[in-house]
Amino acid sequence: MKTRKNLRHSKDKETGLQTLQSSVKWHHIVNSAPSLWDAISRLLSDQAMVLSLNSSFVDPLLQFESQLNIIESSFKMVFAIPSLEKVREMGTSEDDKEDLEDMIIWMNEDTSYLQERVMMIISSVLSFASKKVKRYASIDAPCLGVLAAELSLLCFHNDPLITHQASLGMCYLLWIAKCQNADIEEIKSTMCNSGNHGLLPVPSDTEFLLMDLQQDKTKITQYVGQTLKPSLLTDFVWSLLMRLSSSNCVTAFEASTMLKMTLEYHAHKVTMVSKIVDAIYKQLCEHSSHVMRHTLLRVITLLIRSSPKKVIFQLMDYPIPADNTLLLMWQAAGSESRMAPHVLKTILLILKGKPGEMQDSLMERRRFSLDTTNMMPVAASQALCTLLPISSYKRAVAEFFPQLLMALMLQLFYSSDLRLMIKDRLFYARDALRVLLNCSGLQKVDMALKKKNCWNQFSQVLSHHHRVYLVAKTLSDYNFPQFPETLHYLYKLSVEGPRRSEDSVIIVIFFTELLNNFFKDPFPEEFLVLFRNWVNDPNPAVSKLSLQKIASMAPVINKVENVRSLLISILDAFFSKDKTVIIWALLTLRKLLGKLNKVTYSSLSTRIASSYYPLMDHSNGGIRSMAIYHFGELLKDMSQYPWILNDMVTGGLVPLILFLEDTEIRVAKACKYTLKICASELNWSTSYLLKDKHHNFELVVLNICKNLLISHESYITNLISDTLGFLRSSRIYLRRASVILIGYLTKLGSHLLLREEIEVMLDAIDPVLRDEDPVIRELAEITYRDFKEMSLKLTSSNFKQIFRRLFSLIYLKKLKPLYNWPDNLADSL
């Protein structure tokens, strides 16, 4: 703020130094103590410069900065005036000693003369400033917090003059701070109309406030806490915190008292809590005194009341394992019983993180983190080992038991991966889980898991899913009283969905085991719908766990309320990218269909068959063979429904025929097995050709095509269309087999085709003529010639060759093998 002309020394009082100046022979000082004379001269010069700038036409901003620099220089010079020891040294001659004798006597008598002088200056400046604020609508005085801390300490000085000046300065400072918070006119009108002395008075009426502030810590902290803005109050708290380490025991004690009193009622206004907590940690590590240690820990307790999240997050952001200092700070944070729920909520929030997970950007790093790796969850697990046994936390622990249980189970899962990354094996999550069980009246569960060697197994990387199962099973075996709350929380987690895909595995295992022990199959619909959704979970492990549980309900499948939806979800799993999920889906469906009532079964049979078809051409041989076998079982189950059976057989007939040539024996056997069922159900005379000693692929194809022409002629064109797709297969044996099959289907069904359809097939077979495999080229040439002959014999596209239908049966009996595969072509290789 600007310095004006009226900043002068008071003329109605003479200081001790001015009286002394009139009696000392200054010519001796000029000669022997030039530094004193220089200081006085410079001060007078600076004063003249400040006053001259007030009446100049310099830009106000430059004027202000210039005056500020001059005043700062003046203050440095005043407090650089020689000390008592320096004055003694000035007297190098007898005359000098005689001239300085009176000055030495005065300085010896009043050792606090510098403090008095400073306090008078500060008080005068604040008095001036408090009057100036009335002219401005807004005030910016960022140093008030630090100044308030220093003045509040001086209010308890043993010198009454210093105490008086400090208290007076506090009055003016509080008025200035009050003006920062509200409109001036509103303040003045409020204070003039109010008889409540709890409000700050105007500067002209400060007597009662002086009485309040002098030697009364409660009043000082009350006024400061109510008046200073959060940023200024934070400066006030920070300054007192720094004064705790003062070498002056009295100052440190006063700072300690006022710091605790301020935070007792006004901690909610303090900002930069993390910085304060970090400063406390550093001070505690510096072997502070017992009194100081007690004060610092008390500050942690008081801060936890208003800012539990900030304090806890900072306490978790130090290297692990925690040292003794940090353990003390955790205990202090846990000593406030009413804040226990807030502390545990914050810790649970931290436990949602995954230890060792790298931060994506520097912006996500904690202020005091040593690196970008998140190890706070490990620290939180260790903190729980300290906090959970606290007696005042018993109610909060009971309230948050399900959340703590699952959070620690997940942390155990994360730790199994973490141990691969760090040298020290940190089992704080395991220890915290044991503490949780013992604090929750589940000591028998802890002992039972110890006997099962479960706790030691957590140090092993493998079989973590089994350990999760053990914990859930043991809790269920002992009918733990927290079951309803735990089940409700798990259900909530399942509905909302976990934060990470791997979390869902632990949730499903735990949830399933609890349900198994408290419910009979089938589960209630509200739970069963979760398993239905989990069947197609992005995490394959979750899908498999769900399918396993659904498979176990086969004996009671007809009691399931919405069985159709359950079966359809399993069919959807056939399209999973994970092979093991598809296999589990196939096995589960087959197990359920074996017990399913025929009415429901038949209504879904077509949908089931159409789901098998794509799997018959799956890249995995095991899936191919299983799908083909299960398709055969479906055909047997539907033997009572011939109108359904025909469509199902013809829908899968092409892959059944082609994969007879599969290089994997298990697939070829599955095809023979299912084709025998087809022949049996449709009364075809093909079964004997499928026996190993009679098996010849071309003869089987010829026989099936003859039977199709007799009993299922209308399906031939669809079968031709299905076969064309296999001509582009990457597998050689499929291209060979498809060329043969399409040749016979077209030969026997030519009377059903238009010329345009033959042209399409010629275009399809043309690329095969240039196939890399010589056998395929040879087969394709035979087929291509037949197609050409048929195309020439066909009439215009406007007329069907209906008359050829009359001779089809005669032609069928005379038809001989076209390719002689594999004997003749094999010989030509």
Secondary structure, DSSP 8 states (H G I E B T S, - for coil): ----TT----SS---HHHHHHHHS-HHHHHHH-HHHHHHHHHHHHHHHHHHHHHTS-S-HHHHHHHHHHHHHHHHHHHTTS--HHHHHHH--SHHHHHHHHHHHHHHHH-TTHHHHHHHHHHHHHHHHHHHHGGG-S----TTHHHHHHHHHHHTT-SSHHHHHHHHHHHHHHHHHHHHHHS-HHHHHHHHHH---TTS---TT--HHHHHHHTT-HHHHHHHHHHHS-HHHHHHHHHHHHHHTT-S-HHHHHHHHHHHHHHHHHHGGG---HHHHHHHHHHHHHT---HHHHHHHHHHHHHHHHH-HHHHHHHHTTS-SS--HHHHHHHHHHTT-GGGHHHHHHHHHHHHTS-TTEE-SSGGGS-TT-SSSEE-HHHHHHHHHHHHTT-GGGHHHHHHTHHHHHHHHHHHHHHHHHHTTT-SS---HHHHHHHHHHHHTT-HHHHHHHHHTTHHHHTTSSS-HHHHHHHHHHHHHHTT-TTHHHHHHHHHHHHHH--SSHHHHHHHHHHHHHHHHHH--SS--HHHHHHHHHHTT-SSHHHHHHHHHHHHHTGGGGGG-TTHHHHHHHHHHGGG-S-HHHHHHHHHHHHHHHTTS-HHHHHHHHHHHHHHHHHHTT-SSHHHHHHHHHHHHHHHHHTTT-HHHHHHHHHHHHHHHHHGGG-SSHHHHHHHHHHHHHHHHHHT-TTGGGGSTTT--HHHHHHHHHHHHHHH-GGGHHHHHHHHHGGGG-SSHHHHHHHHHHHHHHHHHTGGG--HHHHHHHHHHHGGGGG-SSHHHHHHHHHHHHHHHHHHHHS--TTS--THHHHTHHHHHHH---SS-TTHHHHHH-
